[in-house]
Amino acid sequence: MKESDLFLPIKKYLVESLSCTEVYGEVIDIDILALRGEDDISVELKTSLNWKVIEQAIDRSRGCQYVYVGVPETKHLSWLAKETLERYGIGLLVVNERNRVRELIKPSKQVNKARRYRFRDYIKEHHSKTIGGVKTGEGPTAYSETMVKVREFMKGKGWMTAQDIAKSVKTHYSGDPVPQIRDTLRAYWNKEWCESKKEGNRVYFRHKK
């Protein structure tokens, strides 16, 4: 069972059993970030309960009210690892071969720790479509979501400038999006579907027919 295989069963559990209203994947580097009222709930996914994931979970407690580790169910779980989770108030979710989730350890609310981060402030549009636990580059990104919207906007239309696109398409770019849209559309990896021309000092773009 891969880390990404744990995502959907645990997402369902968070919504149906823990009453979370929104669940996101790979926010910053958090595998799962769920919202329940004012509470942020994070889940770190791993194929086994090891010290690396425990360390990650403890780190998440700086910005989340509730923190879990999610792993595949197994007959043998280290008693020391489980004791460490309990000591730090970290919960434990296990997923069996039928994708059923059990809560082996209930987390404590992280109320006495300094809130250095507010992770929900980093949620972007593409995170609602991202599967937690995937390798970098395998899931949708802010860039890919922007390009999908740009391509859809340009389809069936004539020549247009980057300014025209920026006025109609909400992008992930910070600051002035016009030069970034212009540079991206002129990049070689978009030549397959996008063509450009220059008239005077202005550059125009069109979706290839």
N, C-alpha and C positions, 0 to 999 in steps of 0.2 A: 504494500500500500504506500503510495507516494504522499508527500505532504499535501499536494493539491487535491488528492482524493478525499482528504479530511474536511475540505472547505464546505462543500454543500451540506453534508449531514450536520456539521456544527452550526452553520448558518441557520438551518431549519430549527435546530434546538434553541438557538438564541432568540429566534422570533417566537416560536410556539411555547417554549417552556420558561424563558426568562423575560418575555414581553418586550424584547428590543424592537424598536420601530424602524431602524435603519441599520444595514450591515454593509461594510465596505471591505475591500481587499487591498492589501499592500499600500496602506497609507504611511508615507515616509518609508519605514521598513518594518511596520507592524503587519503581521500576516492577516489578522482580522481585527477590525475596529467596529464595534457596535455601539449604538446610542440608545439610551433608555432614560428619557427625561433629561435631567442635567448630568447624568452619570455616563462616563465613557467606560466601555468594557472592552478589554483587549484579549486576544487569544494568540499565543505563539504556537505554531504547528511544527511538529517534528515526528520523524518515523520511529523514534524511541525516546524514552525519558532519560535524557542525559544532562550533564552539568552545564553544557552550553545553553540549552533552552531554558534551564532554570535561571541562569544568570541573565538571559534576555528578559525573562518574565519579571525578575526583580527590578531590572532597569525600567520596565514599563510602569511600575508602581509609582514612579515620579510624576506621571501625568494622567494616570487612569484610576478611577475609583475602585474598579474591580479588574483583576487580572487572572487569566487562566493559561494553562498549558494544555494543548490538545494532542493526543498520541493515539496510535492504534491500540486496541485492547490486546493484552498479553497475559499469560499466566504468572509471569514473574516480573514484578516491579520492585525496584530497590527500596527497601524500607527506609534507608537513609535519605534517598531522594524525596520520598513522600513526606518524611519528617521535616525536611528542609522547606518544602513547599508550605506545610502547615505553619512552620515557625514564621515565615514571611507573609502569611496570609494569602498565598497563591492557590487558586483552585486547580483542579485536574479533571479534564474531560477525556473519556476514552471512547473510541469508535470501533464497533465490532465488524465482522465480515458482512453483516447485513445492513451496515450503515446506521445502526442504532447507537445512540449516544447515551452514556451514563456519566453522571457527575460523581466521581469518587471522592473528591475533596471540595468542600464548599469554601469559596474565598471569603476573606474578611474585607470590609470596606477600608480602603487606604485613606484614612482621614487625618492621620498625624504626621504625614510626610510632606515635605515641601513640594508644592505644585510648580515645578520648573517649566512644564510644558502644558499646553492645552492642545492635545492632538487633533481634536475635531476641527480646529482652525486650518488644518492642512488638507482637509478633504477636498478633492477636485471631482469634476463631473465623471471622469473615466473610472474613478475608484468604485462606483456602483456596479460596473461591469467587469471588474477585475477579480480573478480568482486568487485568493490568498494561497501562498505556498508555491506559486509558479516561479520559475527561474527568471531572472532579469531578461526582458526582451520578448518573453513568450506571451505576455498579456497586453491589453490595450494600454496606451500611454496618452499623456496629455497631447503630445504631438500628433499621434495617429488619429485621435478624436478630432482635433482641429482640421487635419487634412481631409477627413471624411466629410466634414461640414463644408469645407471650401470646395471640394469636388462636386458635391451635390448642388451647391449654389451656382457653380459655373456651368453645369450641364445644360445644353440647349440654348445657351446665351451666346452673344457675340463677344467681340473684343472688349476687355475691361481692364482697368488699372488696379493696382494694389489698394489704392484709396477706395475704389468702388467696393472691393471685397471687404475691406476693414469696416466700412459703414454698415454692412449687412450681416456679417458673420462674427459671432463672438468667438474669440480665440483665447488660447492659454498664454499668449505672449504678454510680458510685462512691459510697461511703458508704451511707446508709440509702436503699434503693430505693423504699420505700413512698410517700413524697410525690411522687417523680418519676413513678412509675407512675400515681398518682392524677391528677396534672396532665396527663399525656400522654393518658390515656383520656378526660379531659374536654375535650381540645382539639377545635376544630371540624373538623380534618382526619380525625378518627376517628369523627365522628358518623354516618357512613354505615353503619358496622357495629356500633358500640358505643352502648348506651344506659345512662343512669345515673339514680339516684334517691337522695334523701336521707331518712333516717329518724333523727330525733333528731340526734345529732352524727356519725352515720356515713354515708358515701357508699357506695352499692352499684353494681356494674356487671354488665352482662349482654351477651353476644353476641346481636345481633338475629337472630331466626329468619327 
